[in-house]
Amino acid sequence: MNIANYLRKLVYEKGSLTETEAEEIANAIMKGEITEIQSAGVLVALASKGESSEEIRGFARAMRNNAIRIDFPNTLDTAGTGGDGLNTLNVSTATALVLSQVFPVAKHGNRSVSSKSGSADVLEELGYKITVEKDKAIELLTKSNFVFLFAPLYHPAMKNVANVRKNLGIRTIFNILGPLTNPASARYQMMGVFSEKFIDRIAEAAQDLDYERMYLYHGEPGIDEISPQGDTIIYEVNRRKIERYKVNYTDFGIKEPVPIEKLRVESTHDSAVKIIRGLSGLDKNVKTFIAINVSVGLRLLGKVTDFRDGYEYAIQLMESSIGHIEKIIELNGNIERFRGLVSEAGKG
């Protein structure tokens, strides 16, 4: 492989790699077959010109092929890109836990890089054991409809990229690949995206990545979740078809917006407690935020036909969610820690 030829194409010709070229170079990066300087050059060149859908798809295929895989594709994932910088509570994890009452959820994620609380962080704070080996993962999905797939455990080849990404200190293509590389090959995906300008490219990439249905979204005022205070742009990938539309918080039957300021957290602990309070109905703002995101998941899964019905169904599911999460933690975690948080949340 002549890396210089790829760099010339990207830097001097301002061209894009084909899907095959992108997959080839991604494999070389993840297998440590090229130097860190060469890897850094490719990643910076891609970020500088803007990654194309074919490049995203090629890198995603390579990352999937280098992963430890689980044979459980009829699952949902709620992993998003992160990086919106608004430091809201981890609603995608709360959404995953609630939805696992009605559909198997293989939540793919990592520790936080830019926010106050990543999915791994908040689950660990709730008492969940985040390092789940392959055989155990299938057992947990079967028994509780939920498992967390810790990205570093299932993508060991990423260790060859870690130092480059750390030293670069900028967003690279790998920041948007996590949601596209679920080890269980989840066929249903809710994917919040940190910037609206990336959604169309990711949606086009996802068309050929074997999804049954996928929602990609970005909400006002720049949140990578469904917005509780304004509009949200949603791209629906239904196999190979892409549909774009806009939803407003009022479409869920909500009369008053929830300001983002009411949903910010200062720490992982704060996020975990707020999630419990929201699910328990003790924090109405958080309850609404979780419910609108669950509503979108229910529509994605075909459990409802519109967002208003989804919101009402979400409220019903949230009423039984604390007991369901307790079962999840009992099977794989520290149940006393979870019960302690529930007690703390009730006093807050």
Rosetta silent file (secondary structure, phi, psi, omega in degrees, C-alpha in Angstrom):
SEQUENCE: MNIANYLRKLVYEKGSLTETEAEEIANAIMKGEITEIQSAGVLVALASKGESSEEIRGFARAMRNNAIRIDFPNTLDTAGTGGDGLNTLNVSTATALVLSQVFPVAKHGNRSVSSKSGSADVLEELGYKITVEKDKAIELLTKSNFVFLFAPLYHPAMKNVANVRKNLGIRTIFNILGPLTNPASARYQMMGVFSEKFIDRIAEAAQDLDYERMYLYHGEPGIDEISPQGDTIIYEVNRRKIERYKVNYTDFGIKEPVPIEKLRVESTHDSAVKIIRGLSGLDKNVKTFIAINVSVGLRLLGKVTDFRDGYEYAIQLMESSIGHIEKIIELNGNIERFRGLVSEAGKG
SCORE:     score description
SCORE:     0.000 S_00000001
   1 L     0.000  128.452  178.785    0.000    0.000    0.000 S_00000001
   2 L  -101.826   97.600 -177.649    1.379    3.398   -0.996 S_00000001
   3 H   -61.605  -33.487 -178.545    0.067    5.852    1.599 S_00000001
   4 H   -59.033  -36.726  179.295    1.621    8.766   -0.286 S_00000001
   5 H   -64.320  -41.357  177.575   -0.726    8.129   -3.213 S_00000001
   6 H   -64.669  -42.203 -179.275   -3.766    8.327   -0.928 S_00000001
   7 H   -65.876  -38.265  176.894   -2.465   11.505    0.692 S_00000001
   8 H   -61.185  -42.830 -179.704   -1.844   13.117   -2.701 S_00000001
   9 H   -61.777  -42.216 -176.660   -5.415   12.325   -3.697 S_00000001
  10 H   -77.251  -41.931 -171.517   -6.799   13.810   -0.485 S_00000001
  11 H   -89.132  -51.736 -174.408   -4.491   16.812   -0.047 S_00000001
  12 H   -85.822  -39.739 -177.745   -3.409   17.976   -3.503 S_00000001
  13 L   -88.639   -8.915 -177.810   -6.271   16.760   -5.682 S_00000001
  14 L    54.677   32.587 -179.443   -8.932   17.539   -3.040 S_00000001
  15 L   -94.959  176.420  177.755  -10.482   14.220   -3.974 S_00000001
  16 L  -116.033  153.556  176.892  -12.261   11.566   -1.945 S_00000001
  17 L   -77.793  150.890  170.266  -11.385    7.926   -1.430 S_00000001
  18 L   -74.187  166.507  177.447  -13.589    5.212   -2.834 S_00000001
  19 H   -58.434  -41.643 -179.902  -15.282    2.903   -0.348 S_00000001
  20 H   -64.539  -43.174  178.605  -12.746    0.176   -1.177 S_00000001
  21 H   -63.872  -42.737  179.971   -9.800    2.537   -0.711 S_00000001
  22 H   -62.765  -42.841  178.769  -11.218    3.819    2.577 S_00000001
  23 H   -64.212  -39.957 -179.301  -11.722    0.289    3.875 S_00000001
  24 H   -64.020  -46.122 -177.579   -8.191   -0.690    2.849 S_00000001
  25 H   -72.797  -32.704  176.311   -6.537    2.245    4.559 S_00000001
  26 H   -64.718  -41.652  175.800   -8.732    1.903    7.661 S_00000001
  27 H   -58.842  -43.638 -179.632   -7.667   -1.733    7.971 S_00000001
  28 H   -63.587  -40.292  178.564   -4.027   -0.688    7.727 S_00000001
  29 H   -64.077  -48.942 -175.088   -4.495    1.956   10.423 S_00000001
  30 H   -71.728  -25.368  178.769   -6.294   -0.377   12.838 S_00000001
  31 L   -91.121    0.348  178.524   -3.872   -3.254   12.312 S_00000001
  32 L    69.928   28.354 -177.312   -0.856   -1.016   12.893 S_00000001
  33 L   -86.078   -9.497  175.012    0.490   -1.689    9.418 S_00000001
  34 L  -126.097  164.896 -175.765    1.423    1.958    8.827 S_00000001
  35 L   -73.521  162.226  178.386    3.204    4.460   11.065 S_00000001
  36 H   -64.128  -34.644  178.427    1.420    6.792   13.465 S_00000001
  37 H   -64.318  -42.533  178.259    2.603    9.772   11.400 S_00000001
  38 H   -65.466  -42.159  177.867    1.023    8.274    8.281 S_00000001
  39 H   -60.385  -44.993 -179.824   -2.199    7.487   10.181 S_00000001
  40 H   -61.804  -40.354  179.719   -2.328   11.030   11.522 S_00000001
  41 H   -61.314  -43.620  179.650   -1.806   12.422    8.022 S_00000001
  42 H   -65.304  -46.233 -177.183   -4.725   10.444    6.608 S_00000001
  43 H   -64.653  -40.118  178.730   -7.071   11.330    9.470 S_00000001
  44 H   -68.600  -40.346  179.276   -6.241   15.048    9.294 S_00000001
  45 H   -62.441  -42.228  178.374   -6.593   15.076    5.508 S_00000001
  46 H   -64.299  -45.292 -178.856  -10.035   13.455    5.744 S_00000001
  47 H   -65.621  -35.905 -177.256  -11.190   15.833    8.470 S_00000001
  48 H   -66.225  -41.788 -178.889   -9.873   18.858    6.588 S_00000001
  49 H   -87.421  -19.807 -174.888  -11.817   18.184    3.397 S_00000001
  50 L    94.603  119.291 -175.562  -14.825   16.604    5.158 S_00000001
  51 L   -67.044  134.166  177.634  -15.426   12.858    5.131 S_00000001
  52 L   -83.809  167.079  178.477  -17.636   11.578    2.305 S_00000001
  53 H   -63.493  -37.346  179.487  -20.357    8.961    2.755 S_00000001
  54 H   -66.680  -38.117  178.044  -18.228    6.381    0.913 S_00000001
  55 H   -66.885  -42.320  177.920  -15.263    7.067    3.211 S_00000001
  56 H   -61.464  -44.686 -179.517  -17.461    6.759    6.298 S_00000001
  57 H   -64.539  -41.958  179.780  -18.904    3.478    4.998 S_00000001
  58 H   -63.341  -43.578  177.839  -15.474    2.074    4.136 S_00000001
  59 H   -66.091  -39.123  179.316  -14.068    2.898    7.575 S_00000001
  60 H   -63.041  -42.283  178.819  -17.203    1.482    9.230 S_00000001
  61 H   -62.165  -42.789  179.432  -16.852   -1.806    7.341 S_00000001
  62 H   -64.238  -42.080 -179.805  -13.208   -2.099    8.369 S_00000001
  63 H   -66.188  -38.595  176.094  -14.017   -1.345   12.000 S_00000001
  64 H   -63.566  -43.035 -177.028  -16.818   -3.929   11.971 S_00000001
  65 H   -68.683  -23.779  179.551  -14.531   -6.553   10.443 S_00000001
  66 L   -94.597    2.073 -177.384  -11.885   -5.951   13.108 S_00000001
  67 L   -89.882  161.443  167.361  -14.381   -6.153   15.985 S_00000001
  68 L   -81.301  120.499 -171.706  -15.359   -9.016   18.263 S_00000001
  69 L  -101.488  150.533  176.127  -18.827   -9.832   16.938 S_00000001
  70 L  -120.599  134.451 -178.586  -22.000  -11.052   18.657 S_00000001
  71 L   -88.371   81.243  179.239  -24.694  -12.911   16.740 S_00000001
  72 L  -155.875   62.396 -171.705  -27.768  -10.990   17.916 S_00000001
  73 L   -71.749  -23.436 -177.646  -28.751   -8.590   15.103 S_00000001
  74 L   -80.268   62.494 -177.176  -32.432   -8.142   15.997 S_00000001
  75 L  -133.598  167.504  176.066  -31.527   -5.477   18.524 S_00000001
  76 E  -112.430  143.785  170.867  -31.715   -1.719   19.004 S_00000001
  77 E  -126.448  144.876  178.873  -28.810    0.617   19.747 S_00000001
  78 L  -116.438   18.834 -177.957  -29.129    4.217   20.917 S_00000001
  79 L   -68.379  132.953  175.562  -25.471    5.212   20.546 S_00000001
  80 L  -116.738 -176.271 -177.471  -24.903    8.701   19.157 S_00000001
  81 L   -78.317  -24.863 -172.366  -21.827   10.681   18.191 S_00000001
  82 L    67.967 -176.194  173.251  -21.678   12.801   21.328 S_00000001
  83 L    86.527   16.921  178.229  -19.740   16.041   21.218 S_00000001
  84 L   -80.690  -13.875  174.256  -22.550   18.608   21.262 S_00000001
  85 L    75.224    9.827 -176.365  -20.869   20.295   24.254 S_00000001
  86 L   -94.091  -10.097  174.619  -24.119   21.016   26.102 S_00000001
  87 L    54.944   45.294  173.701  -23.468   18.617   29.031 S_00000001
  88 E   -84.452  165.996  176.873  -27.004   17.326   29.378 S_00000001
  89 L   -60.244  158.527 -174.247  -27.805   14.136   31.293 S_00000001
  90 L   -79.337   80.702 -174.602  -27.182   10.908   29.386 S_00000001
  91 H   -72.806  -27.164  179.673  -30.653   10.547   27.901 S_00000001
  92 H   -65.388  -34.691  177.242  -29.617    7.999   25.241 S_00000001
  93 H   -72.015  -43.134  176.441  -28.718    5.535   27.996 S_00000001
  94 H   -59.734  -42.099  178.731  -31.932    6.222   29.890 S_00000001
  95 H   -61.128  -43.564  179.270  -33.839    5.740   26.631 S_00000001
  96 H   -60.714  -43.545 -178.759  -32.097    2.413   25.998 S_00000001
  97 H   -64.615  -41.758  179.970  -32.977    1.133   29.474 S_00000001
  98 H   -67.339  -45.657 -177.172  -36.656    2.090   29.120 S_00000001
  99 H   -67.258  -22.889 -179.960  -37.003    0.658   25.616 S_00000001
 100 L   -67.973   -5.300  173.103  -35.447   -2.657   26.668 S_00000001
 101 L   -74.236  -21.900 -175.449  -38.774   -3.437   28.308 S_00000001
 102 L  -122.470   -6.784 -177.828  -40.290   -3.919   24.846 S_00000001
 103 L  -160.873  144.238  179.875  -37.339   -4.783   22.567 S_00000001
 104 L   -63.452  132.555 -179.217  -33.793   -6.218   22.942 S_00000001
 105 E  -121.034  122.188  172.810  -31.222   -3.433   23.333 S_00000001
 106 E  -109.490   91.690 -174.745  -27.484   -3.877   22.715 S_00000001
 107 E   -80.156  116.258  179.333  -26.189   -0.492   23.878 S_00000001
 108 E   -96.863  136.562 -179.666  -22.805    0.268   22.355 S_00000001
 109 E  -177.431 -175.734 -173.615  -20.708    2.957   23.995 S_00000001
 110 L  -146.830 -178.872  172.383  -17.642    4.233   25.760 S_00000001
 111 L   -75.067  162.627 -177.973  -16.514    6.503   28.528 S_00000001
 112 L   -66.805  141.658  172.490  -16.984   10.221   28.083 S_00000001
 113 L  -108.691  -45.395 -174.734  -14.531   12.164   25.964 S_00000001
 114 L  -120.152  -14.418 -176.535  -16.137   15.602   25.830 S_00000001
 115 L  -102.845  177.906  178.420  -19.252   15.461   28.036 S_00000001
 116 L   -77.772  -17.140 -173.401  -19.805   15.176   31.781 S_00000001
 117 L  -158.417  107.185  173.488  -21.156   11.643   31.456 S_00000001
 118 L   -82.150  170.785 -177.972  -20.661    8.963   28.801 S_00000001
 119 H   -62.502  -41.667  178.977  -22.856    5.871   28.577 S_00000001
 120 H   -64.157  -40.258 -178.731  -20.238    3.657   30.222 S_00000001
 121 H   -62.845  -47.858 -174.863  -19.760    6.177   33.012 S_00000001
 122 H   -71.747  -36.656  176.829  -23.431    6.544   33.889 S_00000001
 123 H   -64.288  -41.237  177.488  -24.155    2.799   33.710 S_00000001
 124 H   -63.404  -38.799  177.967  -21.209    2.131   35.998 S_00000001
 125 H   -65.011  -33.233  177.172  -22.500    4.807   38.362 S_00000001
 126 H   -73.451  -11.679  178.932  -25.880    3.027   38.401 S_00000001
 127 L   110.348   -1.051 -177.315  -24.076   -0.137   39.496 S_00000001
 128 E   -76.970  139.833  174.736  -23.824   -1.929   36.143 S_00000001
 129 L   -84.594  111.764 -169.531  -20.679   -3.926   35.325 S_00000001
 130 L   -80.902  -18.407  178.489  -19.645   -2.444   31.989 S_00000001
 131 L   -92.809   99.500 -176.632  -17.115   -5.103   30.924 S_00000001
 132 L  -117.150  116.356  179.813  -19.313   -7.901   29.593 S_00000001
 133 L   -70.266  164.215 -172.254  -17.668  -10.724   27.650 S_00000001
 134 H   -53.647  -52.351 -177.858  -19.266  -12.117   24.480 S_00000001
 135 H   -63.751  -39.941  178.399  -20.967  -15.228   25.967 S_00000001
 136 H   -65.565  -35.933 -179.504  -22.253  -13.266   28.950 S_00000001
 137 H   -60.393  -44.803  179.335  -23.594  -10.574   26.620 S_00000001
 138 H   -65.060  -39.679  177.928  -25.846  -13.043   24.819 S_00000001
 139 H   -61.282  -44.215 -178.693  -27.027  -14.441   28.170 S_00000001
 140 H   -67.607  -39.135  176.488  -27.931  -10.966   29.442 S_00000001
 141 H   -60.996  -39.457 -178.793  -29.787  -10.075   26.256 S_00000001
 142 H   -69.405  -39.223 -174.606  -31.789  -13.282   26.585 S_00000001
 143 H   -85.626  -33.895 -173.305  -32.609  -12.800   30.269 S_00000001
 144 H  -126.548   -3.991 -178.689  -33.158   -9.042   30.548 S_00000001
 145 L    71.393   12.343 -178.393  -33.394   -7.660   26.989 S_00000001
 146 E  -145.311  138.628  168.616  -30.408   -5.390   27.724 S_00000001
 147 E  -150.413  148.602  173.759  -26.638   -5.485   27.499 S_00000001
 148 E  -104.238  129.455  179.951  -23.933   -2.850   27.342 S_00000001
 149 E  -108.405  100.681 -175.876  -21.140   -3.466   24.837 S_00000001
 150 E   -71.281  115.660 -170.555  -18.104   -1.521   26.029 S_00000001
 151 H   -51.952  -45.694 -179.381  -16.364   -0.287   22.886 S_00000001
 152 H   -61.946  -28.299 -179.943  -12.712   -0.822   23.970 S_00000001
 153 H   -74.770  -36.928 -175.177  -13.506   -4.457   24.824 S_00000001
 154 H   -96.077   -8.233  176.885  -15.180   -5.237   21.496 S_00000001
 155 L  -125.854   65.583 -176.025  -12.885   -3.154   19.282 S_00000001
 156 H   -61.700  -26.774 -179.036   -9.389   -4.226   20.418 S_00000001
 157 H   -66.226  -18.565 -178.822   -7.828   -3.032   17.132 S_00000001
 158 H   -68.266  -12.134  176.619   -8.633    0.544   18.144 S_00000001
 159 H   -62.612  -25.600  178.834   -5.672    0.447   20.512 S_00000001
 160 H   -76.563   -9.402 -179.920   -3.515    1.099   17.443 S_00000001
 161 H  -107.769  -18.564 -170.929   -5.368    4.362   16.863 S_00000001
 162 H   -55.693  -47.371 -176.309   -5.668    5.574   20.457 S_00000001
 163 H   -65.829  -40.234  178.548   -2.324    7.378   20.688 S_00000001
 164 H   -61.962  -48.005 -178.316   -2.789    9.142   17.343 S_00000001
 165 H   -62.891  -40.540 -179.647   -6.277   10.364   18.271 S_00000001
 166 H   -64.019  -45.223 -176.799   -5.108   11.520   21.688 S_00000001
 167 H   -74.148  -30.398  176.264   -2.145   13.469   20.313 S_00000001
 168 H   -66.892  -44.194  178.143   -4.102   15.020   17.468 S_00000001
 169 L    68.978   18.703  177.498   -6.712   16.368   19.870 S_00000001
 170 L  -127.207  165.533  175.745   -9.245   17.033   17.095 S_00000001
 171 L   -67.051  135.555  174.307  -12.347   15.276   15.794 S_00000001
 172 L  -127.178  178.554 -179.437  -11.556   12.553   13.283 S_00000001
 173 H   -57.650  -27.308 -178.488  -13.651   10.072   11.319 S_00000001
 174 H   -67.643  -21.337  178.849  -13.448    7.669   14.267 S_00000001
 175 H   -68.057  -21.508 -178.639  -15.608   10.016   16.343 S_00000001
 176 H  -107.825    3.747 -176.476  -18.611    9.239   14.144 S_00000001
 177 L   -88.174  -24.988 -175.983  -17.991    5.522   13.631 S_00000001
 178 H   -49.901  -50.805 -179.393  -19.038    4.194   17.054 S_00000001
 179 H   -66.921  -17.056 -178.974  -22.790    4.198   16.348 S_00000001
 180 H   -95.525    2.488 -172.292  -22.189    2.494   12.977 S_00000001
 181 L  -130.641   40.460  178.647  -20.107   -0.350   14.392 S_00000001
 182 L   -60.477  127.788 -177.496  -22.264   -2.091   16.982 S_00000001
 183 L   -62.613  -22.233  178.187  -20.695   -5.534   17.721 S_00000001
 184 L   -89.113    1.536 -177.158  -24.154   -7.159   17.687 S_00000001
 185 L    55.801   45.678 -177.993  -24.846   -5.682   14.216 S_00000001
 186 L   -51.689  129.806 -177.225  -27.974   -4.002   15.600 S_00000001
 187 L   -85.337  -16.148  179.470  -30.556   -3.612   12.837 S_00000001
 188 E  -119.868  134.004 -173.264  -32.326   -0.692   14.537 S_00000001
 189 E  -142.072  128.819  167.007  -30.442    2.462   15.472 S_00000001
 190 E  -103.984  120.619 -173.587  -31.214    5.785   17.141 S_00000001
 191 E  -131.701  102.235  171.741  -28.262    8.065   16.409 S_00000001
 192 E   -74.125  138.544 -176.593  -27.975   11.585   17.713 S_00000001
 193 L  -121.011  135.284 -172.282  -25.474   13.600   15.666 S_00000001
 194 L   -68.986  -20.584 -178.704  -23.470   16.534   17.035 S_00000001
 195 L  -141.542  135.213 -178.116  -23.790   18.641   13.868 S_00000001
 196 H   -62.971  -29.490 -175.155  -26.585   18.835   11.310 S_00000001
 197 H   -69.053  -15.119  179.458  -24.113   19.098    8.431 S_00000001
 198 H   -92.626  -15.411 -170.474  -22.932   15.519    9.026 S_00000001
 199 H   -61.922  -44.975 -175.520  -26.344   13.844    9.089 S_00000001
 200 H   -63.881  -38.777  179.951  -26.861   13.477    5.347 S_00000001
 201 H   -67.186  -41.133  178.855  -23.425   11.910    4.823 S_00000001
 202 H   -67.263  -39.744  178.640  -23.883    9.457    7.675 S_00000001
 203 H   -61.680  -43.271  178.619  -27.383    8.587    6.437 S_00000001
 204 H   -64.590  -38.156  177.483  -26.028    7.867    2.951 S_00000001
 205 H   -64.063  -39.059 -176.048  -23.275    5.716    4.444 S_00000001
 206 H   -70.649  -18.803 -178.434  -25.822    3.777    6.507 S_00000001
 207 L   -55.856  -33.392 -176.484  -27.888    2.873    3.430 S_00000001
 208 L  -111.222   27.892 -179.556  -25.529    0.001    2.634 S_00000001
 209 L  -116.138   25.368  169.574  -24.750   -1.114    6.194 S_00000001
 210 L    67.816   31.096  174.470  -27.620   -3.583    6.668 S_00000001
 211 L   -85.508  141.384  171.587  -29.947   -1.526    8.851 S_00000001
 212 L   -75.830  -47.801  175.516  -33.638   -2.361    8.927 S_00000001
 213 E  -156.693  143.236 -178.170  -34.427    1.168   10.107 S_00000001
 214 E  -143.686  139.258  171.635  -32.385    4.010   11.516 S_00000001
 215 E  -113.011  128.406  170.578  -33.118    7.498   12.819 S_00000001
 216 E  -115.094  137.344 -174.429  -30.400   10.157   12.760 S_00000001
 217 E  -151.130  157.825  177.648  -31.244   13.460   14.415 S_00000001
 218 E  -149.037  125.301 -174.107  -30.015   16.828   15.617 S_00000001
 219 E  -115.573  161.432  174.935  -32.130   19.181   17.710 S_00000001
 220 L   -70.736  142.592    4.094  -32.237   22.821   18.749 S_00000001
 221 L   -98.546   48.787 -178.629  -30.216   24.493   20.200 S_00000001
 222 L   112.232   26.258 -175.872  -27.483   22.170   18.860 S_00000001
 223 E   -94.885  143.287  178.235  -28.203   19.032   20.878 S_00000001
 224 L   -91.906   45.039  177.133  -27.474   15.494   19.654 S_00000001
 225 L  -144.991  179.233  173.213  -30.802   14.301   21.060 S_00000001
 226 L   -74.327  127.159 -173.152  -34.490   14.969   20.412 S_00000001
 227 L   -75.693  131.028  176.215  -35.013   18.587   21.418 S_00000001
 228 L   -92.207    3.902 -176.173  -37.429   19.334   24.287 S_00000001
 229 L  -130.682   -1.087 -178.804  -37.443   23.061   23.512 S_00000001
 230 L  -163.449 -145.795 -179.519  -37.572   23.444   19.728 S_00000001
 231 E   -88.568  154.655  172.596  -37.284   21.631   16.420 S_00000001
 232 E  -130.466  129.577  173.995  -35.390   18.426   15.667 S_00000001
 233 E   -86.456  127.220  178.896  -34.228   17.402   12.204 S_00000001
 234 E  -121.217  130.860  169.586  -34.680   13.647   11.656 S_00000001
 235 E  -107.123  120.814  178.424  -33.298   11.564    8.822 S_00000001
 236 E  -102.360  119.126  175.482  -35.030    8.196    8.578 S_00000001
 237 E  -101.393  109.177 -178.844  -33.075    5.454    6.816 S_00000001
 238 E  -111.420   91.757 -168.811  -35.538    2.707    5.951 S_00000001
 239 L    58.377 -111.064 -176.658  -33.316    0.086    4.347 S_00000001
 240 L   -99.865   -0.267 -178.429  -32.102    1.996    1.268 S_00000001
 241 E   -96.088  137.183  177.550  -34.646    4.814    1.394 S_00000001
 242 E  -117.670  129.034  176.308  -33.887    8.118    3.160 S_00000001
 243 E  -124.776  135.258 -179.550  -36.626   10.490    4.323 S_00000001
 244 E  -114.240  133.268  175.703  -35.962   13.833    5.996 S_00000001
 245 E  -153.569  172.032 -176.664  -38.446   15.662    8.204 S_00000001
 246 E  -121.922  138.126  174.723  -38.690   18.015   11.149 S_00000001
 247 E  -123.925  150.522  177.814  -40.471   17.503   14.470 S_00000001
 248 E  -117.185  154.711 -178.838  -41.232   19.993   17.206 S_00000001
 249 H   -56.390  -27.199  179.925  -41.674   19.281   20.922 S_00000001
 250 H   -68.872  -20.630  178.932  -45.372   20.146   20.500 S_00000001
 251 H   -67.682  -13.646  178.572  -45.756   17.117   18.197 S_00000001
 252 H   -93.682   -0.453 -178.162  -45.429   14.952   21.316 S_00000001
 253 L    89.422   12.307  179.840  -48.373   16.662   22.982 S_00000001
 254 L   -88.705  131.567 -176.916  -46.153   18.812   25.208 S_00000001
 255 L   -89.995  -34.356 -177.527  -47.465   22.315   25.796 S_00000001
 256 L  -115.569  135.445  178.218  -44.436   23.942   27.436 S_00000001
 257 L   -70.387  156.262  175.471  -40.819   23.628   26.253 S_00000001
 258 L  -108.033  112.161 -179.749  -38.114   22.317   28.583 S_00000001
 259 L   -62.643  140.621  179.128  -35.060   24.615   28.554 S_00000001
 260 H   -57.083  -31.634 -179.221  -31.746   22.791   28.070 S_00000001
 261 H   -58.162  -27.351 -179.655  -30.445   24.564   31.181 S_00000001
 262 H   -77.656   -7.660 -173.338  -32.818   22.402   33.235 S_00000001
 263 H  -116.012    2.985 -179.396  -31.166   19.244   31.886 S_00000001
 264 E   -74.656  151.658  177.006  -27.481   20.028   32.399 S_00000001
 265 L  -128.731  157.844 -179.022  -25.389   17.942   34.789 S_00000001
 266 L  -102.610  -14.882 -176.002  -22.152   18.586   36.642 S_00000001
 267 L  -162.024  171.395  175.235  -20.941   15.004   36.962 S_00000001
 268 H   -62.055  -41.430  179.396  -21.661   11.364   36.193 S_00000001
 269 H   -60.778  -43.847  178.760  -23.247   11.000   39.621 S_00000001
 270 H   -60.075  -41.850  179.210  -25.504   13.966   38.933 S_00000001
 271 H   -62.371  -46.195 -178.391  -26.551   12.392   35.613 S_00000001
 272 H   -62.313  -44.246 -179.557  -27.392    9.045   37.227 S_00000001
 273 H   -65.800  -42.144  179.433  -29.457   10.643   39.992 S_00000001
 274 H   -63.811  -37.930  177.956  -31.327   12.886   37.550 S_00000001
 275 H   -61.683  -46.387  179.483  -32.160    9.876   35.360 S_00000001
 276 H   -62.600  -42.649  179.186  -33.619    8.018   38.343 S_00000001
 277 H   -64.073  -38.967  178.361  -35.578   11.099   39.422 S_00000001
 278 H   -65.997  -45.522 -179.899  -36.920   11.538   35.886 S_00000001
 279 H   -66.029  -28.654 -179.377  -37.939    7.898   35.548 S_00000001
 280 L   -86.220   -3.873 -179.796  -39.574    8.067   38.986 S_00000001
 281 L    80.577   13.447 -177.642  -41.552   11.186   38.052 S_00000001
 282 L   -89.687  -15.522  176.215  -39.732   13.327   40.620 S_00000001
 283 L  -128.905  103.132 -173.394  -38.188   15.684   38.039 S_00000001
 284 H   -65.606  -34.024  179.572  -40.783   16.696   35.456 S_00000001
 285 H   -66.108  -45.643  178.785  -38.265   18.309   33.109 S_00000001
 286 H   -67.258  -38.894  178.259  -36.093   15.201   32.951 S_00000001
 287 H   -57.178  -45.867  179.119  -39.188   13.014   32.681 S_00000001
 288 H   -63.858  -43.934 -178.863  -40.298   14.931   29.586 S_00000001
 289 H   -60.037  -46.895  179.006  -36.804   14.813   28.045 S_00000001
 290 H   -65.462  -43.950 -174.758  -36.551   11.044   28.460 S_00000001
 291 H   -62.819  -38.818 -179.047  -40.143   10.458   27.306 S_00000001
 292 H   -70.133  -32.958  177.626  -39.787   12.300   23.984 S_00000001
 293 H   -72.385  -38.419  175.012  -36.630   10.342   23.180 S_00000001
 294 H   -64.001  -39.389  178.495  -38.321    7.053   24.129 S_00000001
 295 H   -56.137  -44.488  179.337  -41.266    8.060   21.952 S_00000001
 296 H   -63.786  -39.255  176.775  -38.995    8.351   18.925 S_00000001
 297 H   -63.815  -39.559  179.139  -37.545    4.918   19.696 S_00000001
 298 H   -65.051  -36.865  176.978  -41.017    3.403   19.913 S_00000001
 299 H   -70.558  -39.776  176.857  -41.891    4.834   16.498 S_00000001
 300 H   -57.446  -41.375 -177.538  -38.615    3.575   15.055 S_00000001
 301 L   -81.422   -3.984  179.755  -39.455    0.066   16.295 S_00000001
 302 L    79.264   16.996  179.136  -42.985    0.218   14.902 S_00000001
 303 L   -79.475  -22.602  176.277  -44.585    0.085   18.352 S_00000001
 304 L  -140.333  165.776 -179.096  -46.545    3.298   17.626 S_00000001
 305 L  -105.895  -15.634  176.604  -47.417    5.227   14.476 S_00000001
 306 L  -143.482  164.916 -172.954  -46.980    8.801   15.718 S_00000001
 307 H   -70.673  -30.872  179.595  -44.948   10.699   18.299 S_00000001
 308 H   -66.555  -45.822  176.021  -47.915   11.735   20.464 S_00000001
 309 H   -63.875  -37.655  178.538  -48.981    8.109   20.996 S_00000001
 310 H   -62.047  -38.029  179.587  -45.323    7.254   21.529 S_00000001
 311 H   -64.610  -43.896  179.448  -45.062    9.863   24.269 S_00000001
 312 H   -63.920  -40.905  178.135  -48.058    8.448   26.125 S_00000001
 313 H   -66.008  -39.117  179.664  -46.671    4.913   25.799 S_00000001
 314 H   -60.582  -42.451  178.987  -43.266    6.140   26.984 S_00000001
 315 H   -60.579  -40.602  178.082  -44.795    7.567   30.160 S_00000001
 316 H   -63.426  -44.397 -179.563  -46.392    4.172   30.865 S_00000001
 317 H   -65.356  -35.378 -179.441  -43.091    2.352   30.347 S_00000001
 318 H   -65.855  -27.879 -179.811  -41.251    4.774   32.597 S_00000001
 319 H   -65.320  -26.396  179.519  -43.588    3.932   35.450 S_00000001
 320 L  -108.594    6.748 -171.563  -42.219    0.365   35.531 S_00000001
 321 H   -73.228  -32.135 -179.367  -38.654    1.170   34.461 S_00000001
 322 H   -63.066  -42.324  177.144  -37.022    1.367   37.915 S_00000001
 323 H   -64.692  -37.251  178.956  -38.022   -2.237   38.629 S_00000001
 324 H   -67.134  -43.513  179.215  -36.777   -3.299   35.202 S_00000001
 325 H   -64.540  -36.000  177.661  -33.415   -1.573   35.695 S_00000001
 326 H   -59.799  -40.243  177.258  -33.116   -3.234   39.106 S_00000001
 327 H   -64.115  -41.484  179.227  -33.412   -6.612   37.365 S_00000001
 328 H   -61.130  -44.499 -179.358  -30.736   -5.587   34.847 S_00000001
 329 H   -69.414  -39.112  178.887  -28.347   -4.558   37.640 S_00000001
 330 H   -58.912  -38.128 -179.106  -29.081   -7.698   39.693 S_00000001
 331 H   -73.444  -25.612 -174.137  -28.023   -9.858   36.736 S_00000001
 332 L  -156.866   67.308  178.566  -24.817   -7.933   36.123 S_00000001
 333 E   166.189 -161.805 -176.834  -23.762   -5.433   38.722 S_00000001
 334 L  -107.070   97.723 -174.492  -23.956   -4.032   42.223 S_00000001
 335 H   -67.835  -30.638  179.002  -27.608   -3.925   43.215 S_00000001
 336 H   -66.699  -35.555  176.942  -26.911   -2.221   46.537 S_00000001
 337 H   -63.270  -43.976 -179.821  -25.269    0.677   44.725 S_00000001
 338 H   -64.075  -45.619 -179.815  -28.338    1.083   42.532 S_00000001
 339 H   -63.020  -33.971  176.616  -30.726    0.930   45.467 S_00000001
 340 H   -64.492  -39.764  177.715  -28.628    3.524   47.257 S_00000001
 341 H   -67.134  -38.778  177.776  -28.952    5.881   44.283 S_00000001
 342 H   -61.828  -41.401  178.523  -32.716    5.310   44.154 S_00000001
 343 H   -64.890  -43.607  178.445  -32.903    6.217   47.821 S_00000001
 344 H   -62.317  -42.744 -179.527  -30.763    9.320   47.285 S_00000001
 345 H   -62.442  -35.643  179.956  -32.856   10.383   44.303 S_00000001
 346 H   -68.900  -22.104 -179.596  -36.016   10.097   46.377 S_00000001
 347 H   -93.022  -13.893 -173.908  -34.617   12.502   48.946 S_00000001
 348 L   -72.450    0.000    0.000  -33.345   15.064   46.411 S_00000001
